[in-house]
């Protein structure tokens, strides 16, 4: 089952466009806050709106871990290392997100990592 997404400011247009073309509900960070907004307001907005944050920004992962330690609820974070973002194509990430969404309880643990094939 698909879940609503919030794409971090670093996320490129082709991935967001591909997700929307497949029927995903995606809100882009740049449509909510001005460019240059720090990471925390984006994370907080996604949490408040019940959206899963999609980001390869290491700072967003640190915020998610901080929230877990503090037992603050958030829907989820799907993340990957920036170096993977540069070397893998949009199709790979689209398929990875579809696979996560197809799981019985994809956000049982709210932080999910997308890793490249070995």
C-alpha beads as a LAMMPS data file, in Angstrom:
LAMMPS data file: protein, C-alpha beads

118 atoms
117 bonds

1 atom types
1 bond types

-500.0 500.0 xlo xhi
-500.0 500.0 ylo yhi
-500.0 500.0 zlo zhi

Masses

1 110.0

Atoms # bond

1 1 1 0.000 0.000 0.000
2 1 1 1.398 3.384 -0.979
3 1 1 1.901 6.056 1.643
4 1 1 2.065 9.835 1.176
5 1 1 5.556 11.185 0.577
6 1 1 7.369 14.440 1.256
7 1 1 10.417 14.882 -0.971
8 1 1 13.364 16.671 0.577
9 1 1 14.688 19.817 -1.090
10 1 1 17.655 17.898 -2.540
11 1 1 15.398 15.474 -4.414
12 1 1 15.557 15.906 -8.176
13 1 1 12.483 16.481 -10.338
14 1 1 12.636 13.270 -12.412
15 1 1 12.179 11.061 -9.344
16 1 1 9.216 13.108 -8.092
17 1 1 7.709 13.139 -11.587
18 1 1 8.173 9.382 -11.885
19 1 1 6.497 8.782 -8.538
20 1 1 3.559 10.997 -9.446
21 1 1 3.216 9.266 -12.816
22 1 1 2.861 5.977 -10.909
23 1 1 0.142 7.421 -8.704
24 1 1 2.104 8.364 -5.600
25 1 1 0.983 11.357 -3.519
26 1 1 4.132 13.500 -3.306
27 1 1 4.575 16.951 -1.790
28 1 1 7.842 18.662 -2.673
29 1 1 9.779 20.598 -0.039
30 1 1 10.197 23.518 -2.443
31 1 1 6.410 23.877 -2.595
32 1 1 6.141 24.229 1.190
33 1 1 9.199 26.238 2.239
34 1 1 11.520 28.639 0.398
35 1 1 14.812 27.392 -0.988
36 1 1 17.556 27.326 1.606
37 1 1 15.270 26.291 4.471
38 1 1 17.136 24.133 6.979
39 1 1 16.389 20.396 7.270
40 1 1 14.518 20.367 10.581
41 1 1 11.420 22.305 9.368
42 1 1 11.102 19.854 6.473
43 1 1 11.297 16.862 8.803
44 1 1 8.799 18.432 11.197
45 1 1 6.388 19.249 8.374
46 1 1 6.502 15.698 7.033
47 1 1 5.891 14.340 10.545
48 1 1 3.038 16.748 11.224
49 1 1 1.353 15.892 7.923
50 1 1 1.820 12.120 8.319
51 1 1 4.052 11.898 5.262
52 1 1 7.095 9.716 4.774
53 1 1 10.161 11.850 4.157
54 1 1 12.168 10.857 1.094
55 1 1 15.755 12.071 1.401
56 1 1 19.380 11.156 0.860
57 1 1 20.525 13.931 3.182
58 1 1 22.525 12.529 6.103
59 1 1 21.262 15.335 8.349
60 1 1 17.678 14.110 7.896
61 1 1 18.773 10.674 9.090
62 1 1 20.321 12.246 12.189
63 1 1 17.064 14.092 12.901
64 1 1 15.080 10.856 12.495
65 1 1 17.388 9.058 14.919
66 1 1 17.055 11.926 17.383
67 1 1 13.251 11.671 17.164
68 1 1 13.385 7.910 17.714
69 1 1 15.543 8.331 20.812
70 1 1 13.080 10.922 22.142
71 1 1 10.084 8.666 21.298
72 1 1 8.637 11.370 19.052
73 1 1 6.312 9.886 16.458
74 1 1 6.831 10.299 12.714
75 1 1 5.511 8.311 9.773
76 1 1 8.852 7.405 8.303
77 1 1 12.062 8.266 6.499
78 1 1 13.223 6.490 3.367
79 1 1 16.840 7.271 2.701
80 1 1 19.981 6.178 0.886
81 1 1 23.566 7.310 0.635
82 1 1 24.177 10.280 -1.620
83 1 1 26.807 8.407 -3.623
84 1 1 24.117 5.888 -4.632
85 1 1 21.872 8.702 -5.803
86 1 1 24.532 9.882 -8.221
87 1 1 25.284 6.478 -9.738
88 1 1 21.861 4.783 -9.896
89 1 1 19.053 5.773 -12.214
90 1 1 15.572 7.023 -11.363
91 1 1 14.061 3.690 -12.405
92 1 1 16.019 1.905 -9.687
93 1 1 14.623 4.199 -6.985
94 1 1 11.077 3.965 -8.370
95 1 1 11.215 0.172 -8.248
96 1 1 12.751 0.207 -4.760
97 1 1 9.964 2.437 -3.457
98 1 1 7.303 0.257 -5.093
99 1 1 8.877 -2.804 -3.450
100 1 1 8.846 -1.146 -0.035
101 1 1 5.215 -0.113 -0.475
102 1 1 4.267 -3.697 -1.406
103 1 1 5.479 -5.080 1.933
104 1 1 2.942 -6.029 4.596
105 1 1 4.191 -3.452 7.107
106 1 1 6.768 -1.335 5.289
107 1 1 7.199 1.204 8.066
108 1 1 7.160 -1.065 11.110
109 1 1 10.537 0.524 11.796
110 1 1 10.222 4.111 10.546
111 1 1 13.669 4.405 8.957
112 1 1 14.172 2.483 5.719
113 1 1 17.334 2.356 3.661
114 1 1 17.493 1.825 -0.077
115 1 1 20.693 0.036 -1.013
116 1 1 21.988 -0.765 -4.474
117 1 1 22.074 -4.345 -5.696
118 1 1 25.272 -6.191 -4.923

Bonds

1 1 1 2
2 1 2 3
3 1 3 4
4 1 4 5
5 1 5 6
6 1 6 7
7 1 7 8
8 1 8 9
9 1 9 10
10 1 10 11
11 1 11 12
12 1 12 13
13 1 13 14
14 1 14 15
15 1 15 16
16 1 16 17
17 1 17 18
18 1 18 19
19 1 19 20
20 1 20 21
21 1 21 22
22 1 22 23
23 1 23 24
24 1 24 25
25 1 25 26
26 1 26 27
27 1 27 28
28 1 28 29
29 1 29 30
30 1 30 31
31 1 31 32
32 1 32 33
33 1 33 34
34 1 34 35
35 1 35 36
36 1 36 37
37 1 37 38
38 1 38 39
39 1 39 40
40 1 40 41
41 1 41 42
42 1 42 43
43 1 43 44
44 1 44 45
45 1 45 46
46 1 46 47
47 1 47 48
48 1 48 49
49 1 49 50
50 1 50 51
51 1 51 52
52 1 52 53
53 1 53 54
54 1 54 55
55 1 55 56
56 1 56 57
57 1 57 58
58 1 58 59
59 1 59 60
60 1 60 61
61 1 61 62
62 1 62 63
63 1 63 64
64 1 64 65
65 1 65 66
66 1 66 67
67 1 67 68
68 1 68 69
69 1 69 70
70 1 70 71
71 1 71 72
72 1 72 73
73 1 73 74
74 1 74 75
75 1 75 76
76 1 76 77
77 1 77 78
78 1 78 79
79 1 79 80
80 1 80 81
81 1 81 82
82 1 82 83
83 1 83 84
84 1 84 85
85 1 85 86
86 1 86 87
87 1 87 88
88 1 88 89
89 1 89 90
90 1 90 91
91 1 91 92
92 1 92 93
93 1 93 94
94 1 94 95
95 1 95 96
96 1 96 97
97 1 97 98
98 1 98 99
99 1 99 100
100 1 100 101
101 1 101 102
102 1 102 103
103 1 103 104
104 1 104 105
105 1 105 106
106 1 106 107
107 1 107 108
108 1 108 109
109 1 109 110
110 1 110 111
111 1 111 112
112 1 112 113
113 1 113 114
114 1 114 115
115 1 115 116
116 1 116 117
117 1 117 118
